[in-house]
Amino acid sequence: MTKFDSISFGTRNVGPGNPVWIIAEVGVNHEGSVDICARMIEAAASSGADAVKLQTIDADANYMRGTQSHALFSRCALTREETARMFDLCRKLGVAPFTTAGDFETLDWVDRLDPVAHKISSGLLTHTPLVRHAAKTGRPLVMSTGMAQFGQIETSVTAAREAGCKGLVVLHCVSLYPAAPESLNLAAIPMLRDRIDAPVGFSDHSIGTDASFAATVLGACMVEKHFSLDTRRPDFDHAISVDPRGMSDLVERIRSAERLLGRSDRPLTREESEKAGVMHRILVARHAIAKGERLSAQSVAFKRPRPGLTGLRPDDFEKVVGRRTRQTIAEDSPILGEMLEDIQ
């Protein structure tokens, strides 16, 4: 039983009792083109995503020169003005914008764009000074856990909470690209939720949408999936992404899972309650029973009633055996409490 409350992400709440928050991770799949980024945001919104996440990484502040990461992020960065335009476009289209910022200065100017949250990526999880800095903004944090042992996750969660973060969602994540099905270990989702005492989601690096669907069934409150207009393009995160049709499919599958899961308190629908009245067995006379006769086990049957009839339940069976009848009871007639005398 969870003890934490749902968390406000803009106009939506995330956590117990709320729909799964579906994030289209545009990341850097726009390859540095603000026009392509805009098209991706429009496609994500049309596909039913709740949020769009970018990656706002200053290559010089995050990676050593001469590395593949430095080269890639150097050529795909959006300017501050372009990033602000993309945030505005998200809000105009009804999706929540946020991003991953890799250093203090970038996080500060991103924060001025009023993101719905700050994302701590798997690669930044152990960067506890940045975690604390993000937590102090007062915005919710979304924290991915790829490559981390539980102790490292616990340390970062503690750092965030000690810095004042109250809105925290931890994403189970396997940082393989792509992550094979046997590596996903989705059973960790309820374990993380119970041990961290916070809402837990899933950052999906696998191919297809099966894993995200399964994560939802296991209680993920948030699903993050890489998004691309063309998953056949080389480099970046295109190969592990879904295209607009795939995102639409993901949204529909998750919403279908929510309909199947329903509520944890297991309420009966009105229709099912009505059906119980004609499907559940009642006690009836196995044969005609005379007035004053004592009921025996052989004189009572358990049968589905005719419409409109009620009677004692099967769990009353031991109470009625041995009781004397106040009236005659016809064969197949329901046995009612007022038909019987107390045993002397």
Rosetta blueprint (number, residue, H / E / L):
1 M L
2 T L
3 K L
4 F L
5 D L
6 S L
7 I E
8 S E
9 F E
10 G L
11 T L
12 R E
13 N E
14 V E
15 G L
16 P L
17 G L
18 N L
19 P L
20 V L
21 W E
22 I E
23 I E
24 A E
25 E E
26 V E
27 G E
28 V L
29 N L
30 H L
31 E L
32 G L
33 S L
34 V H
35 D H
36 I H
37 C H
38 A H
39 R H
40 M H
41 I H
42 E H
43 A H
44 A H
45 A H
46 S H
47 S H
48 G L
49 A L
50 D L
51 A E
52 V E
53 K E
54 L E
55 Q E
56 T E
57 I L
58 D L
59 A H
60 D H
61 A H
62 N H
63 Y L
64 M L
65 R L
66 G L
67 T L
68 Q H
69 S H
70 H H
71 A H
72 L H
73 F H
74 S H
75 R H
76 C L
77 A L
78 L L
79 T L
80 R H
81 E H
82 E H
83 T H
84 A H
85 R H
86 M H
87 F H
88 D H
89 L H
90 C H
91 R H
92 K H
93 L H
94 G L
95 V L
96 A E
97 P E
98 F E
99 T E
100 T E
101 A E
102 G L
103 D L
104 F H
105 E H
106 T H
107 L H
108 D H
109 W H
110 V H
111 D H
112 R L
113 L L
114 D L
115 P L
116 V L
117 A L
118 H E
119 K E
120 I E
121 S L
122 S H
123 G H
124 L H
125 L L
126 T L
127 H L
128 T H
129 P H
130 L H
131 V H
132 R H
133 H H
134 A H
135 A H
136 K L
137 T L
138 G L
139 R L
140 P L
141 L E
142 V E
143 M E
144 S E
145 T L
146 G L
147 M L
148 A L
149 Q L
150 F H
151 G H
152 Q H
153 I H
154 E H
155 T H
156 S H
157 V H
158 T H
159 A H
160 A H
161 R H
162 E H
163 A L
164 G L
165 C L
166 K L
167 G L
168 L E
169 V E
170 V E
171 L E
172 H E
173 C E
174 V L
175 S L
176 L L
177 Y L
178 P L
179 A L
180 A L
181 P H
182 E H
183 S H
184 L L
185 N L
186 L L
187 A L
188 A H
189 I H
190 P H
191 M H
192 L H
193 R H
194 D H
195 R H
196 I H
197 D L
198 A L
199 P L
200 V E
201 G E
202 F E
203 S E
204 D E
205 H L
206 S L
207 I L
208 G L
209 T L
210 D H
211 A H
212 S H
213 F H
214 A H
215 A H
216 T H
217 V H
218 L L
219 G L
220 A L
221 C L
222 M E
223 V E
224 E E
225 K E
226 H E
227 F E
228 S L
229 L L
230 D L
231 T L
232 R L
233 R L
234 P L
235 D L
236 F L
237 D L
238 H H
239 A H
240 I H
241 S L
242 V E
243 D L
244 P H
245 R H
246 G H
247 M H
248 S H
249 D H
250 L H
251 V H
252 E H
253 R H
254 I H
255 R H
256 S H
257 A H
258 E H
259 R H
260 L H
261 L H
262 G L
263 R L
264 S L
265 D L
266 R L
267 P L
268 L L
269 T L
270 R H
271 E H
272 E H
273 S H
274 E H
275 K H
276 A H
277 G H
278 V H
279 M H
280 H L
281 R L
282 I E
283 L E
284 V E
285 A E
286 R L
287 H L
288 A L
289 I E
290 A L
291 K L
292 G L
293 E L
294 R E
295 L L
296 S L
297 A H
298 Q H
299 S H
300 V E
301 A E
302 F E
303 K E
304 R L
305 P L
306 R L
307 P L
308 G L
309 L L
310 T L
311 G L
312 L L
313 R L
314 P H
315 D H
316 D H
317 F H
318 E H
319 K H
320 V H
321 V L
322 G L
323 R L
324 R E
325 T E
326 R L
327 Q L
328 T L
329 I E
330 A L
331 E L
332 D L
333 S L
334 P E
335 I L
336 L L
337 G H
338 E H
339 M H
340 L E
341 E L
342 D L
343 I L
344 Q L
